[in-house]
């Protein structure tokens, strides 16, 4: 996966050329294991369809750093994204933002489908709270339970 860098509004974006497709599947990078589980589901969902997958890494930049100063090396973030494979046409994006949710929302189109994986816990996980926040503002979200492999819309 070869990545290109350019600036867009308040975010620094590093992305591979976005494939044109009817179905835009977005997998936010969380942990390697959960991201892999979400990618597996995305590949199954998009199989046989005109679908493209976008793997989005939101890097939160705390104050007092400038928004374009990632606290993590950009090359390291690129390597994190490049370790994943997809059967669908795929692109990777690195977005620098002050807030994870705002950074992720900036990557989404109106018709994007966000696929998140989580572990089942007796309490509500941060990934489940993220999914609820995205759903509340009108985005389509698919939740994947890592232990059972079940999906929840």
Secondary structure as GFF3:
##gff-version 3
##sequence-region A 1 153
A	DSSP	beta_strand	4	8	.	.	.	ID=ss1
A	DSSP	beta_strand	11	15	.	.	.	ID=ss2
A	DSSP	beta_strand	23	28	.	.	.	ID=ss3
A	DSSP	alpha_helix	32	46	.	.	.	ID=ss4
A	DSSP	beta_strand	51	60	.	.	.	ID=ss5
A	DSSP	alpha_helix	74	82	.	.	.	ID=ss6
A	DSSP	beta_strand	89	97	.	.	.	ID=ss7
A	DSSP	alpha_helix	100	105	.	.	.	ID=ss8
A	DSSP	beta_strand	113	118	.	.	.	ID=ss9
A	DSSP	alpha_helix	126	136	.	.	.	ID=ss10
A	DSSP	beta_strand	140	145	.	.	.	ID=ss11
A	DSSP	beta_strand	151	152	.	.	.	ID=ss12
###
